[in-house]
C-alpha cells in the first residue's frame, strides 16, 4: 500500500485531490497539510511514499519544504505556473498537475509515479533539483532563506545574512549570532541573491556588502574585508574587483 499526503494551503485544492485519489485503492491518504511547516513534521512522522505538493504556499513554499526533509518521498507537484515553466516541467521525470486539473490528468500522474519511482517510493533528488533550478526565479527565495535548527524551522530575511561560506557539499549561512547549514551551492546563492547587495568575493565566500566596515591589506597582492561582526573575509583578485564595482570605489 502506498501512503500519501496532500500538502496545499487551499482547502478546495486538497478536496479535489482527495476525491480523485479515492479511486486508487492502492494508495492510502494518511494526512492533509495546509502549509509547509505542518508538512515537514507530518512527513517525518508518517514517512509517506508519495506527496501531492503545492509549490506556491505562504510561510514556506514547496521547494523549501522539500529542502527540510532528510528523506524525500515521491513528489507530484501541483502548480499554477505559466506555460514557459510548464515546458520545463515536461523535461523532468517528476510530474506536475496544472491547476485546475482533470481526473484523467490526475490518473496519468499517478500512473507515471508508479511507473517511474523505485521500490521504496522515493523521488529522484536530481529531478527535484532540476525542477527547482527552473522555477526558483518565480519564487521569493531572493528575500529569505529557510533553515532548520534542530527541530525548529527558521526563516532568515536575507538582510540578516552577513556572509555565506562554502562547506563541502553544503554552505554555511552566517547571521550576526551563528550559522546554519544548507545543502546548496555557492553558485545557487550567487545567482539568486541581489548582486548589488551580495558579492562573490572569493570562491568560498559571498558577502553582504552592508556589513563591511573596512578593507585591509592581507599581503602584497591580497585584501581582507572586515565585517561589523568582527569576521575577516579574504578577497580574491577577481572578487576584490567585483566588490569595488559594487561599492563604486
C-alpha positions, 0 to 999 in steps of 0.5 A: 500500500502506498501512503500519501499526503496532500500538502496545499494551503487551499482547502478546495485544492486538497478536496479535489485531490482527495476525491480523485485519489479515492479511486486508487485503492492502492494508495492510502491518504494518511494526512492533509497539510495546509502549509509547509511547516505542518508538512515537514513534521507530518512527513517525518512522522508518517514517512509517506511514499508519495506527496501531492505538493503545492509549490506556491504556499505562504510561510514556506513554499514547496521547494523549501519544504522539500529542502527540510526533509532528510528523506524525500518521498515521491513528489507530484507537484501541483502548480499554477505556473505559466506555460514557459515553466510548464515546458520545463516541467515536461523535461523532468521525470517528476510530474506536475498537475496544472491547476485546475486539473482533470481526473484523467490528468490526475490518473496519468500522474499517478500512473507515471509515479508508479511507473517511474519511482523505485521500490521504496517510493522515493523521488529522484533528488536530481529531478527535484533539483532540476525542477527547482533550478527552473522555477526558483526565479518565480519564487521569493527565495531572493528575500529569505532563506529557510533553515532548520535548527534542530527541530525548529524551522527558521526563516532568515530575511536575507538582510540578516545574512552577513556572509555565506561560506562554502562547506563541502557539499553544503554552505554555511549561512552566517547571521550576526549570532551563528550559522546554519547549514544548507545543502546548496551551492555557492553558485545557487546563492550567487545567482539568486541573491541581489548582486548589488547587495551580495558579492562573490568575493572569493570562491568560498565566500559571498558577502553582504556588502552592508556589513563591511566596515573596512578593507585591509591589506592581507599581503602584497597582492591580497585584501581582507574585508572586515565585517561589523561582526568582527569576521575577516573575509579574504578577497580574491583578485577577481572578487576584490574587483567585483566588490569595488564595482559594487561599492563604486570605489 
